[in-house]
């Protein structure tokens, strides 16, 4: 067997072992290391944007979801969202209940008595702007693409509304707009950040649970967040290289 084939086989087996072991990259490792679940910078010049979400700070107020709908003209019906909040309730018997009434905009109520609850917490969700996005790969016309800043965007003038990307997204972050009949999703408020503004959801969060920043800038708030916290990403086994990083993400979150 050729030397290159041996090295390739060794690398594959090494990565497979890491998957089997359920490896997560934490703040103790470099966030830019080219490991299986770390987001690797595609360019060392220019911004490479991402988002941090601190679950210890999220209070489930839903202001992020409401601000997103207002800022981006997302339909007000309770099943169209670019970002939303889920409430996880883990009972003493180990069962997990997940709710997101109207994306969290109207708040949450707890239907289980305190004595039955082991833990309850809130998890904001959004497009993960994956570096290896399945949605981009399946689009037959190139309507879904990655911007130079590493964000997954949709060109509505090209989109056919075929729903391939909606089905391919592992995070359920896309929908067909009922008026335009093309795909809509979180853009991390691209129209704002290109003007030096924060995404709407970040700007309105009363607890600063969302942190937007440039992964290429070691002084950015996001990189500081990643250095100071033990973070994880959603569904790391999908190997999509998400750029949304959660502090205190529990195994029950899916």
FENTAPE-V807784 format. One record per pair of residues at least 12 apart in sequence whose C-alpha atoms are under 7 Angstrom apart, sorted by the first residue. I is the first residue (numbers start at 1). J is the second residue. Records with the same first field share a line. If there is no record, write none. Layout:
I = J + J
This chain:
15 = 36
19 = 237
24 = 37 + 232
25 = 37 + 38 + 232
26 = 230 + 231 + 232
27 = 226 + 227 + 228 + 229 + 230 + 231
36 = 239
37 = 236 + 239 + 241
38 = 241
39 = 241 + 242 + 243
44 = 216
47 = 149 + 214 + 216
48 = 149 + 150 + 214 + 215 + 216
49 = 149 + 150 + 151 + 213 + 214 + 215
50 = 212 + 213 + 214 + 215 + 243 + 244
51 = 210 + 211 + 212 + 213 + 222 + 243 + 244 + 245
52 = 210 + 211 + 212 + 222 + 244 + 245 + 246
53 = 209 + 210 + 211 + 245 + 246 + 247
54 = 209 + 210 + 246 + 247
55 = 122 + 123 + 209 + 246 + 247 + 248
56 = 248
57 = 207 + 209
58 = 122 + 207 + 209
59 = 122
60 = 85 + 104 + 107 + 122
61 = 104 + 105 + 107
62 = 85 + 104 + 105 + 106 + 107
63 = 105 + 204 + 205
64 = 201 + 204 + 205
65 = 83 + 84 + 103 + 105 + 201
66 = 105
67 = 200 + 201
68 = 82 + 83 + 200 + 201
71 = 200
78 = 102 + 103
80 = 175
82 = 126 + 173 + 185 + 186
83 = 125 + 126 + 186
84 = 103 + 104 + 124 + 125 + 126
85 = 100 + 103 + 104 + 122 + 123 + 124 + 125
86 = 98 + 99 + 100 + 104 + 122 + 123 + 124
87 = 99 + 100 + 121 + 122 + 123
88 = 120 + 121 + 122
89 = 117 + 119 + 120 + 121
90 = 117 + 118 + 119 + 120
91 = 116 + 117 + 118 + 119
92 = 116 + 117 + 118
126 = 173 + 186
127 = 173 + 186
128 = 242 + 243 + 244
129 = 151 + 152 + 242 + 243
130 = 240 + 241 + 242 + 243
131 = 150 + 240 + 241 + 242
132 = 240 + 241
133 = 240
134 = 168 + 169
135 = 165 + 168 + 169
138 = 164 + 165
139 = 164 + 165
141 = 158
143 = 155 + 156 + 158 + 159
152 = 187
153 = 187
156 = 182
159 = 182 + 183
160 = 182
161 = 176 + 181 + 182 + 183
173 = 185
229 = 247
230 = 247 + 248
231 = 245 + 246 + 247 + 248
232 = 245 + 246 + 247 + 249
233 = 245 + 246
234 = 254
235 = 254
